[in-house]
Amino acid sequence: MPIFEFVCEKCNHQFESLMMASDRKNPVCPECSHKKVKKLMSAGSVRPQGIPSGSGGFALPKCAPAGG
Ligand SMILES: [Zn+2]
C-alpha cells in the first residue's frame, strides 16, 4: 500500500497516511484535526547530482621572463 507523508500546516505535525486510489482527499491532522495538510515527497530516492563535468581549465598567471 502506498504510504505518503503529510505535514500539518497548522501545527507542523508530520504523520503518515495511506492513500487509496479511490480516496483523493487529503487526510486531516491527527493532532489538531486541521484539514490543510501538505503532502511530502517520499524520501526514498537519493541520486547523486551537482557534480559539474569538465572541471579545471584554470588560467594560471604565466611567469613573465624577467630581464632580457
Ligand atoms: Zn495539526
N, CA, C, O and the ligand as a Tripos MOL2 file, in Angstrom:
@<TRIPOS>MOLECULE
protein
  273   271    69     0     0
PROTEIN
NO_CHARGES

@<TRIPOS>ATOM
      1 N           0.8450   -1.2070    0.0000 N.3       1 MET1
      2 CA          0.0000    0.0000    0.0000 C.3       1 MET1
      3 C           0.8730    1.2470    0.0000 C.2       1 MET1
      4 O           1.8930    1.3060    0.6860 O.2       1 MET1
      5 N           0.4650    2.2230   -0.7640 N.am      2 PRO2
      6 CA          1.2580    3.4680   -0.8040 C.3       2 PRO2
      7 C           1.0570    4.2950    0.4500 C.2       2 PRO2
      8 O          -0.0600    4.6890    0.7850 O.2       2 PRO2
      9 N           2.1300    4.5440    1.1150 N.am      3 ILE3
     10 CA          2.0710    5.3760    2.3160 C.3       3 ILE3
     11 C           2.7360    6.7100    2.0060 C.2       3 ILE3
     12 O           3.8790    6.7580    1.5530 O.2       3 ILE3
     13 N           2.0160    7.7750    2.2520 N.am      4 PHE4
     14 CA          2.5510    9.0990    2.0000 C.3       4 PHE4
     15 C           2.7130    9.8400    3.3150 C.2       4 PHE4
     16 O           1.9910    9.6180    4.2870 O.2       4 PHE4
     17 N           3.6810   10.7200    3.3000 N.am      5 GLU5
     18 CA          3.9110   11.5390    4.4810 C.3       5 GLU5
     19 C           3.2260   12.8830    4.3060 C.2       5 GLU5
     20 O           3.2320   13.4670    3.2230 O.2       5 GLU5
     21 N           2.6510   13.3500    5.3680 N.am      6 PHE6
     22 CA          1.9860   14.6420    5.3530 C.3       6 PHE6
     23 C           2.4980   15.4900    6.5090 C.2       6 PHE6
     24 O           2.9840   14.9840    7.5200 O.2       6 PHE6
     25 N           2.3710   16.7830    6.3230 N.am      7 VAL7
     26 CA          2.7120   17.7010    7.4050 C.3       7 VAL7
     27 C           1.5700   18.6900    7.5560 C.2       7 VAL7
     28 O           1.0670   19.2380    6.5750 O.2       7 VAL7
     29 N           1.1750   18.9060    8.7880 N.am      8 CYS8
     30 CA          0.0770   19.8150    9.0610 C.3       8 CYS8
     31 C           0.5490   21.2570    8.9070 C.2       8 CYS8
     32 O           1.6290   21.6280    9.3670 O.2       8 CYS8
     33 N          -0.2800   22.0540    8.2550 N.am      9 GLU9
     34 CA          0.1010   23.4480    8.0580 C.3       9 GLU9
     35 C          -0.1810   24.2910    9.2970 C.2       9 GLU9
     36 O           0.2320   25.4480    9.3840 O.2       9 GLU9
     37 N          -0.8690   23.7130   10.2250 N.am     10 LYS10
     38 CA         -1.2220   24.4760   11.4210 C.3      10 LYS10
     39 C          -0.2330   24.2340   12.5550 C.2      10 LYS10
     40 O           0.2640   25.1750   13.1740 O.2      10 LYS10
     41 N           0.0450   22.9470   12.8210 N.am     11 CYS11
     42 CA          0.9110   22.6330   13.9620 C.3      11 CYS11
     43 C           2.2060   21.9530   13.5120 C.2      11 CYS11
     44 O           3.0240   21.5460   14.3360 O.2      11 CYS11
     45 N           2.3760   21.8390   12.2080 N.am     12 ASN12
     46 CA          3.5900   21.2460   11.6340 C.3      12 ASN12
     47 C           3.8300   19.8150   12.1000 C.2      12 ASN12
     48 O           4.9690   19.3480   12.1460 O.2      12 ASN12
     49 N           2.7740   19.1430   12.4360 N.am     13 HIS13
     50 CA          2.9160   17.7510   12.8370 C.3      13 HIS13
     51 C           3.0200   16.8810   11.5990 C.2      13 HIS13
     52 O           2.2140   16.9860   10.6750 O.2      13 HIS13
     53 N           4.0220   16.0230   11.5990 N.am     14 GLN14
     54 CA          4.2030   15.1350   10.4550 C.3      14 GLN14
     55 C           3.6290   13.7720   10.7850 C.2      14 GLN14
     56 O           3.8100   13.2450   11.8830 O.2      14 GLN14
     57 N           2.9390   13.2180    9.8140 N.am     15 PHE15
     58 CA          2.3350   11.9150   10.0160 C.3      15 PHE15
     59 C           2.2490   11.1990    8.6800 C.2      15 PHE15
     60 O           2.3590   11.8000    7.6120 O.2      15 PHE15
     61 N           2.0520    9.9100    8.7780 N.am     16 GLU16
     62 CA          1.9330    9.1050    7.5660 C.3      16 GLU16
     63 C           0.4890    8.6550    7.4070 C.2      16 GLU16
     64 O          -0.2290    8.4300    8.3820 O.2      16 GLU16
     65 N           0.0920    8.5340    6.1620 N.am     17 SER17
     66 CA         -1.2680    8.0960    5.9140 C.3      17 SER17
     67 C          -1.3260    7.3110    4.6200 C.2      17 SER17
     68 O          -0.5700    7.5630    3.6820 O.2      17 SER17
     69 N          -2.2210    6.3750    4.5910 N.am     18 LEU18
     70 CA         -2.4140    5.6030    3.3730 C.3      18 LEU18
     71 C          -3.2830    6.3990    2.4070 C.2      18 LEU18
     72 O          -4.2480    7.0550    2.7990 O.2      18 LEU18
     73 N          -2.9110    6.3210    1.1420 N.am     19 MET19
     74 CA         -3.7000    6.9970    0.1370 C.3      19 MET19
     75 C          -4.3170    5.9670   -0.7880 C.2      19 MET19
     76 O          -3.6320    5.3510   -1.6050 O.2      19 MET19
     77 N          -5.5930    5.7930   -0.6490 N.am     20 MET20
     78 CA         -6.2860    4.8700   -1.5310 C.3      20 MET20
     79 C          -6.5030    5.5130   -2.8970 C.2      20 MET20
     80 O          -6.5430    6.7360   -3.0330 O.2      20 MET20
     81 N          -6.6390    4.6700   -3.8820 N.am     21 ALA21
     82 CA         -6.8370    5.1840   -5.2390 C.3      21 ALA21
     83 C          -8.1950    5.8580   -5.3740 C.2      21 ALA21
     84 O          -8.3710    6.7790   -6.1720 O.2      21 ALA21
     85 N          -9.1400    5.3880   -4.5880 N.am     22 SER22
     86 CA        -10.4830    5.9570   -4.6840 C.3      22 SER22
     87 C         -10.6600    7.1280   -3.7270 C.2      22 SER22
     88 O         -11.6520    7.8550   -3.7880 O.2      22 SER22
     89 N          -9.6940    7.2960   -2.8530 N.am     23 ASP23
     90 CA         -9.8090    8.3700   -1.8700 C.3      23 ASP23
     91 C          -8.8150    9.4620   -2.2230 C.2      23 ASP23
     92 O          -7.6190    9.3410   -1.9600 O.2      23 ASP23
     93 N          -9.3170   10.5120   -2.8140 N.am     24 ARG24
     94 CA         -8.4220   11.5590   -3.2950 C.3      24 ARG24
     95 C          -8.3380   12.7580   -2.3640 C.2      24 ARG24
     96 O          -7.5950   13.7020   -2.6320 O.2      24 ARG24
     97 N          -9.0650   12.7290   -1.3170 N.am     25 LYS25
     98 CA         -8.9880   13.8740   -0.4090 C.3      25 LYS25
     99 C          -7.8740   13.6590    0.6100 C.2      25 LYS25
    100 O          -7.5480   12.5330    0.9870 O.2      25 LYS25
    101 N          -7.3200   14.7490    1.0290 N.am     26 ASN26
    102 CA         -6.2300   14.6650    1.9820 C.3      26 ASN26
    103 C          -6.7560   14.2880    3.3590 C.2      26 ASN26
    104 O          -7.8850   14.6200    3.7200 O.2      26 ASN26
    105 N          -5.9470   13.6100    4.0990 N.am     27 PRO27
    106 CA         -6.3410   13.2910    5.4760 C.3      27 PRO27
    107 C          -6.2850   14.5310    6.3490 C.2      27 PRO27
    108 O          -5.8160   15.5870    5.9240 O.2      27 PRO27
    109 N          -6.7540   14.3950    7.5370 N.am     28 VAL28
    110 CA         -6.7110   15.5020    8.4730 C.3      28 VAL28
    111 C          -5.6100   15.2300    9.4910 C.2      28 VAL28
    112 O          -5.1920   14.0890    9.6890 O.2      28 VAL28
    113 N          -5.1560   16.2900   10.1220 N.am     29 CYS29
    114 CA         -4.0990   16.1440   11.1050 C.3      29 CYS29
    115 C          -4.6050   15.3690   12.3190 C.2      29 CYS29
    116 O          -5.6300   15.7250   12.9020 O.2      29 CYS29
    117 N          -3.9070   14.3340   12.6930 N.am     30 PRO30
    118 CA         -4.3400   13.5500   13.8530 C.3      30 PRO30
    119 C          -4.1290   14.2900   15.1720 C.2      30 PRO30
    120 O          -4.6580   13.8840   16.2070 O.2      30 PRO30
    121 N          -3.3740   15.3510   15.1330 N.am     31 GLU31
    122 CA         -3.0770   16.0840   16.3640 C.3      31 GLU31
    123 C          -4.1200   17.1590   16.6490 C.2      31 GLU31
    124 O          -4.6270   17.2780   17.7640 O.2      31 GLU31
    125 N          -4.4280   17.9390   15.6130 N.am     32 CYS32
    126 CA         -5.3280   19.0700   15.8290 C.3      32 CYS32
    127 C          -6.5320   19.0270   14.9070 C.2      32 CYS32
    128 O          -7.3540   19.9430   14.9050 O.2      32 CYS32
    129 N          -6.6360   17.9560   14.1160 N.am     33 SER33
    130 CA         -7.7780   17.7730   13.2140 C.3      33 SER33
    131 C          -7.8810   18.8910   12.1790 C.2      33 SER33
    132 O          -8.9600   19.1950   11.6710 O.2      33 SER33
    133 N          -6.7370   19.4880   11.8840 N.am     34 HIS34
    134 CA         -6.7250   20.5110   10.8550 C.3      34 HIS34
    135 C          -6.8030   19.8370    9.4930 C.2      34 HIS34
    136 O          -6.2470   18.7580    9.2890 O.2      34 HIS34
    137 N          -7.4920   20.4770    8.5730 N.am     35 LYS35
    138 CA         -7.7330   19.8450    7.2770 C.3      35 LYS35
    139 C          -6.6770   20.1820    6.2390 C.2      35 LYS35
    140 O          -6.5270   19.4810    5.2390 O.2      35 LYS35
    141 N          -5.9540   21.2500    6.4830 N.am     36 LYS36
    142 CA         -4.9650   21.6320    5.4850 C.3      36 LYS36
    143 C          -3.6200   20.9960    5.8160 C.2      36 LYS36
    144 O          -2.8880   21.4540    6.6930 O.2      36 LYS36
    145 N          -3.3270   19.9440    5.0970 N.am     37 VAL37
    146 CA         -2.0440   19.2840    5.2770 C.3      37 VAL37
    147 C          -1.3480   19.2300    3.9270 C.2      37 VAL37
    148 O          -1.9870   19.1920    2.8750 O.2      37 VAL37
    149 N          -0.0610   19.2270    3.9830 N.am     38 LYS38
    150 CA          0.7190   19.1720    2.7530 C.3      38 LYS38
    151 C           1.3300   17.7900    2.6150 C.2      38 LYS38
    152 O           1.8060   17.1900    3.5780 O.2      38 LYS38
    153 N           1.3010   17.3130    1.3920 N.am     39 LYS39
    154 CA          1.9110   16.0100    1.1440 C.3      39 LYS39
    155 C           3.3970   16.2040    0.8850 C.2      39 LYS39
    156 O           3.8120   17.0490    0.0910 O.2      39 LYS39
    157 N           4.1740   15.3990    1.5770 N.am     40 LEU40
    158 CA          5.6160   15.4970    1.4160 C.3      40 LEU40
    159 C           6.0830   14.5090    0.3620 C.2      40 LEU40
    160 O           5.4480   13.4870    0.1050 O.2      40 LEU40
    161 N           7.2050   14.8470   -0.2320 N.am     41 MET41
    162 CA          7.8020   13.9280   -1.1820 C.3      41 MET41
    163 C           8.4060   12.7480   -0.4260 C.2      41 MET41
    164 O           8.9250   12.8930    0.6810 O.2      41 MET41
    165 N           8.3250   11.6100   -1.0380 N.am     42 SER42
    166 CA          8.8860   10.4270   -0.4000 C.3      42 SER42
    167 C          10.4040   10.5300   -0.3740 C.2      42 SER42
    168 O          11.0470   10.7950   -1.3900 O.2      42 SER42
    169 N          10.9510   10.3180    0.7970 N.am     43 ALA43
    170 CA         12.3970   10.4550    0.9520 C.3      43 ALA43
    171 C          13.0810    9.1200    0.7000 C.2      43 ALA43
    172 O          13.8170    8.6070    1.5420 O.2      43 ALA43
    173 N          12.8230    8.5820   -0.4620 N.am     44 GLY44
    174 CA         13.4110    7.2840   -0.7500 C.3      44 GLY44
    175 C          14.3580    7.3240   -1.9300 C.2      44 GLY44
    176 O          15.2060    6.4480   -2.1000 O.2      44 GLY44
    177 N          14.2000    8.3610   -2.7480 N.am     45 SER45
    178 CA         15.0360    8.4330   -3.9450 C.3      45 SER45
    179 C          16.1860    9.3940   -3.7100 C.2      45 SER45
    180 O          15.9990   10.6040   -3.5840 O.2      45 SER45
    181 N          17.3620    8.8310   -3.6560 N.am     46 VAL46
    182 CA         18.5460    9.6630   -3.4720 C.3      46 VAL46
    183 C          19.4710    9.4290   -4.6480 C.2      46 VAL46
    184 O          19.9770    8.3250   -4.8470 O.2      46 VAL46
    185 N          19.6850   10.4580   -5.4090 N.am     47 ARG47
    186 CA         20.5610   10.3210   -6.5600 C.3      47 ARG47
    187 C          21.6580   11.3810   -6.4970 C.2      47 ARG47
    188 O          21.4220   12.5210   -6.0960 O.2      47 ARG47
    189 N          22.8350   10.9860   -6.8940 N.am     48 PRO48
    190 CA         23.9270   11.9540   -6.8740 C.3      48 PRO48
    191 C          23.7160   13.0040   -7.9550 C.2      48 PRO48
    192 O          23.3410   12.6920   -9.0860 O.2      48 PRO48
    193 N          23.9570   14.2160   -7.5920 N.am     49 GLN49
    194 CA         23.7910   15.2900   -8.5570 C.3      49 GLN49
    195 C          24.6670   16.4750   -8.1390 C.2      49 GLN49
    196 O          25.2110   16.5080   -7.0360 O.2      49 GLN49
    197 N          24.7840   17.4180   -9.0270 N.am     50 GLY50
    198 CA         25.5340   18.6190   -8.7100 C.3      50 GLY50
    199 C          27.0270   18.4620   -8.9090 C.2      50 GLY50
    200 O          27.8190   19.2180   -8.3480 O.2      50 GLY50
    201 N          27.4120   17.4740   -9.7130 N.am     51 ILE51
    202 CA         28.8380   17.3160   -9.9950 C.3      51 ILE51
    203 C          29.0970   17.8410  -11.3970 C.2      51 ILE51
    204 O          28.7920   17.1590  -12.3750 O.2      51 ILE51
    205 N          29.6430   19.0200  -11.5110 N.am     52 PRO52
    206 CA         29.8880   19.5810  -12.8430 C.3      52 PRO52
    207 C          31.0230   18.8610  -13.5410 C.2      52 PRO52
    208 O          32.0650   18.5690  -12.9540 O.2      52 PRO52
    209 N          30.7910   18.5890  -14.8000 N.am     53 SER53
    210 CA         31.8260   17.9080  -15.5760 C.3      53 SER53
    211 C          32.7500   18.9340  -16.2140 C.2      53 SER53
    212 O          32.3570   20.0720  -16.4720 O.2      53 SER53
    213 N          33.9650   18.5200  -16.4580 N.am     54 GLY54
    214 CA         34.9160   19.4190  -17.1120 C.3      54 GLY54
    215 C          35.4790   20.4370  -16.1500 C.2      54 GLY54
    216 O          35.6160   21.6140  -16.4830 O.2      54 GLY54
    217 N          35.8050   19.9810  -14.9560 N.am     55 SER55
    218 CA         36.4240   20.9020  -14.0240 C.3      55 SER55
    219 C          37.8610   21.1600  -14.4500 C.2      55 SER55
    220 O          38.4520   20.3610  -15.1760 O.2      55 SER55
    221 N          38.4010   22.2330  -14.0160 N.am     56 GLY56
    222 CA         39.7480   22.5760  -14.4380 C.3      56 GLY56
    223 C          39.6950   23.7620  -15.3900 C.2      56 GLY56
    224 O          38.7700   24.5730  -15.3490 O.2      56 GLY56
    225 N          40.6990   23.8460  -16.2400 N.am     57 GLY57
    226 CA         40.7500   24.9890  -17.1310 C.3      57 GLY57
    227 C          41.0230   26.2650  -16.3720 C.2      57 GLY57
    228 O          40.5230   27.3400  -16.7020 O.2      57 GLY57
    229 N          41.8220   26.1110  -15.3590 N.am     58 PHE58
    230 CA         42.1440   27.2610  -14.5210 C.3      58 PHE58
    231 C          43.2830   28.0470  -15.1540 C.2      58 PHE58
    232 O          44.3590   27.5050  -15.4040 O.2      58 PHE58
    233 N          43.0440   29.2960  -15.4060 N.am     59 ALA59
    234 CA         44.0630   30.1010  -16.0740 C.3      59 ALA59
    235 C          45.0960   30.5810  -15.0680 C.2      59 ALA59
    236 O          44.8730   31.5390  -14.3270 O.2      59 ALA59
    237 N          46.2150   29.9040  -15.0580 N.am     60 LEU60
    238 CA         47.2760   30.3300  -14.1520 C.3      60 LEU60
    239 C          48.0520   31.4910  -14.7730 C.2      60 LEU60
    240 O          48.2930   31.5240  -15.9800 O.2      60 LEU60
    241 N          48.4280   32.4190  -13.9410 N.am     61 PRO61
    242 CA         49.2360   33.5370  -14.4760 C.3      61 PRO61
    243 C          50.6310   33.0650  -14.8660 C.2      61 PRO61
    244 O          51.3400   32.4280  -14.0880 O.2      61 PRO61
    245 N          50.9900   33.3950  -16.0810 N.am     62 LYS62
    246 CA         52.2940   32.9590  -16.5650 C.3      62 LYS62
    247 C          53.4010   33.7960  -15.9180 C.2      62 LYS62
    248 O          53.2360   34.9720  -15.5930 O.2      62 LYS62
    249 N          54.5310   33.1200  -15.7550 N.am     63 CYS63
    250 CA         55.6740   33.8300  -15.2070 C.3      63 CYS63
    251 C          56.4110   34.5150  -16.3640 C.2      63 CYS63
    252 O          57.0610   33.8690  -17.1860 O.2      63 CYS63
    253 N          56.2890   35.8050  -16.3930 N.am     64 ALA64
    254 CA         56.9540   36.5360  -17.4650 C.3      64 ALA64
    255 C          58.4560   36.4740  -17.2650 C.2      64 ALA64
    256 O          58.9690   36.7060  -16.1700 O.2      64 ALA64
    257 N          59.1330   36.1620  -18.3260 N.am     65 PRO65
    258 CA         60.6120   36.1040  -18.2200 C.3      65 PRO65
    259 C          61.2000   37.4640  -17.9070 C.2      65 PRO65
    260 O          61.1060   38.4100  -18.6890 O.2      65 PRO65
    261 N          61.8060   37.5250  -16.7420 N.am     66 ALA66
    262 CA         62.3860   38.7980  -16.3470 C.3      66 ALA66
    263 C          63.7120   39.0450  -17.0730 C.2      66 ALA66
    264 O          64.4160   38.1070  -17.4490 O.2      66 ALA66
    265 N          64.0100   40.2250  -17.2450 N.am     67 GLY67
    266 CA         65.2390   40.5940  -17.9120 C.3      67 GLY67
    267 C          65.1210   40.4020  -19.4150 C.2      67 GLY67
    268 O          64.0690   40.0040  -19.9160 O.2      67 GLY67
    269 N          66.0900   40.6570  -20.0590 N.am     68 GLY68
    270 CA         66.0510   40.4340  -21.4560 C.3      68 GLY68
    271 C          66.2410   41.6480  -22.3130 C.2      68 GLY68
    272 O          66.2220   41.5470  -23.5400 O.2      68 GLY68
    273 ZN         -2.0720   19.7700   13.1490 Zn       69 ZN69
@<TRIPOS>BOND
     1     1     2 1
     2     2     3 1
     3     3     4 2
     4     3     5 am
     5     5     6 1
     6     6     7 1
     7     7     8 2
     8     7     9 am
     9     9    10 1
    10    10    11 1
    11    11    12 2
    12    11    13 am
    13    13    14 1
    14    14    15 1
    15    15    16 2
    16    15    17 am
    17    17    18 1
    18    18    19 1
    19    19    20 2
    20    19    21 am
    21    21    22 1
    22    22    23 1
    23    23    24 2
    24    23    25 am
    25    25    26 1
    26    26    27 1
    27    27    28 2
    28    27    29 am
    29    29    30 1
    30    30    31 1
    31    31    32 2
    32    31    33 am
    33    33    34 1
    34    34    35 1
    35    35    36 2
    36    35    37 am
    37    37    38 1
    38    38    39 1
    39    39    40 2
    40    39    41 am
    41    41    42 1
    42    42    43 1
    43    43    44 2
    44    43    45 am
    45    45    46 1
    46    46    47 1
    47    47    48 2
    48    47    49 am
    49    49    50 1
    50    50    51 1
    51    51    52 2
    52    51    53 am
    53    53    54 1
    54    54    55 1
    55    55    56 2
    56    55    57 am
    57    57    58 1
    58    58    59 1
    59    59    60 2
    60    59    61 am
    61    61    62 1
    62    62    63 1
    63    63    64 2
    64    63    65 am
    65    65    66 1
    66    66    67 1
    67    67    68 2
    68    67    69 am
    69    69    70 1
    70    70    71 1
    71    71    72 2
    72    71    73 am
    73    73    74 1
    74    74    75 1
    75    75    76 2
    76    75    77 am
    77    77    78 1
    78    78    79 1
    79    79    80 2
    80    79    81 am
    81    81    82 1
    82    82    83 1
    83    83    84 2
    84    83    85 am
    85    85    86 1
    86    86    87 1
    87    87    88 2
    88    87    89 am
    89    89    90 1
    90    90    91 1
    91    91    92 2
    92    91    93 am
    93    93    94 1
    94    94    95 1
    95    95    96 2
    96    95    97 am
    97    97    98 1
    98    98    99 1
    99    99   100 2
   100    99   101 am
   101   101   102 1
   102   102   103 1
   103   103   104 2
   104   103   105 am
   105   105   106 1
   106   106   107 1
   107   107   108 2
   108   107   109 am
   109   109   110 1
   110   110   111 1
   111   111   112 2
   112   111   113 am
   113   113   114 1
   114   114   115 1
   115   115   116 2
   116   115   117 am
   117   117   118 1
   118   118   119 1
   119   119   120 2
   120   119   121 am
   121   121   122 1
   122   122   123 1
   123   123   124 2
   124   123   125 am
   125   125   126 1
   126   126   127 1
   127   127   128 2
   128   127   129 am
   129   129   130 1
   130   130   131 1
   131   131   132 2
   132   131   133 am
   133   133   134 1
   134   134   135 1
   135   135   136 2
   136   135   137 am
   137   137   138 1
   138   138   139 1
   139   139   140 2
   140   139   141 am
   141   141   142 1
   142   142   143 1
   143   143   144 2
   144   143   145 am
   145   145   146 1
   146   146   147 1
   147   147   148 2
   148   147   149 am
   149   149   150 1
   150   150   151 1
   151   151   152 2
   152   151   153 am
   153   153   154 1
   154   154   155 1
   155   155   156 2
   156   155   157 am
   157   157   158 1
   158   158   159 1
   159   159   160 2
   160   159   161 am
   161   161   162 1
   162   162   163 1
   163   163   164 2
   164   163   165 am
   165   165   166 1
   166   166   167 1
   167   167   168 2
   168   167   169 am
   169   169   170 1
   170   170   171 1
   171   171   172 2
   172   171   173 am
   173   173   174 1
   174   174   175 1
   175   175   176 2
   176   175   177 am
   177   177   178 1
   178   178   179 1
   179   179   180 2
   180   179   181 am
   181   181   182 1
   182   182   183 1
   183   183   184 2
   184   183   185 am
   185   185   186 1
   186   186   187 1
   187   187   188 2
   188   187   189 am
   189   189   190 1
   190   190   191 1
   191   191   192 2
   192   191   193 am
   193   193   194 1
   194   194   195 1
   195   195   196 2
   196   195   197 am
   197   197   198 1
   198   198   199 1
   199   199   200 2
   200   199   201 am
   201   201   202 1
   202   202   203 1
   203   203   204 2
   204   203   205 am
   205   205   206 1
   206   206   207 1
   207   207   208 2
   208   207   209 am
   209   209   210 1
   210   210   211 1
   211   211   212 2
   212   211   213 am
   213   213   214 1
   214   214   215 1
   215   215   216 2
   216   215   217 am
   217   217   218 1
   218   218   219 1
   219   219   220 2
   220   219   221 am
   221   221   222 1
   222   222   223 1
   223   223   224 2
   224   223   225 am
   225   225   226 1
   226   226   227 1
   227   227   228 2
   228   227   229 am
   229   229   230 1
   230   230   231 1
   231   231   232 2
   232   231   233 am
   233   233   234 1
   234   234   235 1
   235   235   236 2
   236   235   237 am
   237   237   238 1
   238   238   239 1
   239   239   240 2
   240   239   241 am
   241   241   242 1
   242   242   243 1
   243   243   244 2
   244   243   245 am
   245   245   246 1
   246   246   247 1
   247   247   248 2
   248   247   249 am
   249   249   250 1
   250   250   251 1
   251   251   252 2
   252   251   253 am
   253   253   254 1
   254   254   255 1
   255   255   256 2
   256   255   257 am
   257   257   258 1
   258   258   259 1
   259   259   260 2
   260   259   261 am
   261   261   262 1
   262   262   263 1
   263   263   264 2
   264   263   265 am
   265   265   266 1
   266   266   267 1
   267   267   268 2
   268   267   269 am
   269   269   270 1
   270   270   271 1
   271   271   272 2
@<TRIPOS>SUBSTRUCTURE
     1 MET1         2 RESIDUE 1 A MET
     2 PRO2         6 RESIDUE 1 A PRO
     3 ILE3        10 RESIDUE 1 A ILE
     4 PHE4        14 RESIDUE 1 A PHE
     5 GLU5        18 RESIDUE 1 A GLU
     6 PHE6        22 RESIDUE 1 A PHE
     7 VAL7        26 RESIDUE 1 A VAL
     8 CYS8        30 RESIDUE 1 A CYS
     9 GLU9        34 RESIDUE 1 A GLU
    10 LYS10       38 RESIDUE 1 A LYS
    11 CYS11       42 RESIDUE 1 A CYS
    12 ASN12       46 RESIDUE 1 A ASN
    13 HIS13       50 RESIDUE 1 A HIS
    14 GLN14       54 RESIDUE 1 A GLN
    15 PHE15       58 RESIDUE 1 A PHE
    16 GLU16       62 RESIDUE 1 A GLU
    17 SER17       66 RESIDUE 1 A SER
    18 LEU18       70 RESIDUE 1 A LEU
    19 MET19       74 RESIDUE 1 A MET
    20 MET20       78 RESIDUE 1 A MET
    21 ALA21       82 RESIDUE 1 A ALA
    22 SER22       86 RESIDUE 1 A SER
    23 ASP23       90 RESIDUE 1 A ASP
    24 ARG24       94 RESIDUE 1 A ARG
    25 LYS25       98 RESIDUE 1 A LYS
    26 ASN26      102 RESIDUE 1 A ASN
    27 PRO27      106 RESIDUE 1 A PRO
    28 VAL28      110 RESIDUE 1 A VAL
    29 CYS29      114 RESIDUE 1 A CYS
    30 PRO30      118 RESIDUE 1 A PRO
    31 GLU31      122 RESIDUE 1 A GLU
    32 CYS32      126 RESIDUE 1 A CYS
    33 SER33      130 RESIDUE 1 A SER
    34 HIS34      134 RESIDUE 1 A HIS
    35 LYS35      138 RESIDUE 1 A LYS
    36 LYS36      142 RESIDUE 1 A LYS
    37 VAL37      146 RESIDUE 1 A VAL
    38 LYS38      150 RESIDUE 1 A LYS
    39 LYS39      154 RESIDUE 1 A LYS
    40 LEU40      158 RESIDUE 1 A LEU
    41 MET41      162 RESIDUE 1 A MET
    42 SER42      166 RESIDUE 1 A SER
    43 ALA43      170 RESIDUE 1 A ALA
    44 GLY44      174 RESIDUE 1 A GLY
    45 SER45      178 RESIDUE 1 A SER
    46 VAL46      182 RESIDUE 1 A VAL
    47 ARG47      186 RESIDUE 1 A ARG
    48 PRO48      190 RESIDUE 1 A PRO
    49 GLN49      194 RESIDUE 1 A GLN
    50 GLY50      198 RESIDUE 1 A GLY
    51 ILE51      202 RESIDUE 1 A ILE
    52 PRO52      206 RESIDUE 1 A PRO
    53 SER53      210 RESIDUE 1 A SER
    54 GLY54      214 RESIDUE 1 A GLY
    55 SER55      218 RESIDUE 1 A SER
    56 GLY56      222 RESIDUE 1 A GLY
    57 GLY57      226 RESIDUE 1 A GLY
    58 PHE58      230 RESIDUE 1 A PHE
    59 ALA59      234 RESIDUE 1 A ALA
    60 LEU60      238 RESIDUE 1 A LEU
    61 PRO61      242 RESIDUE 1 A PRO
    62 LYS62      246 RESIDUE 1 A LYS
    63 CYS63      250 RESIDUE 1 A CYS
    64 ALA64      254 RESIDUE 1 A ALA
    65 PRO65      258 RESIDUE 1 A PRO
    66 ALA66      262 RESIDUE 1 A ALA
    67 GLY67      266 RESIDUE 1 A GLY
    68 GLY68      270 RESIDUE 1 A GLY
    69 ZN69       273 GROUP 0 **** ****
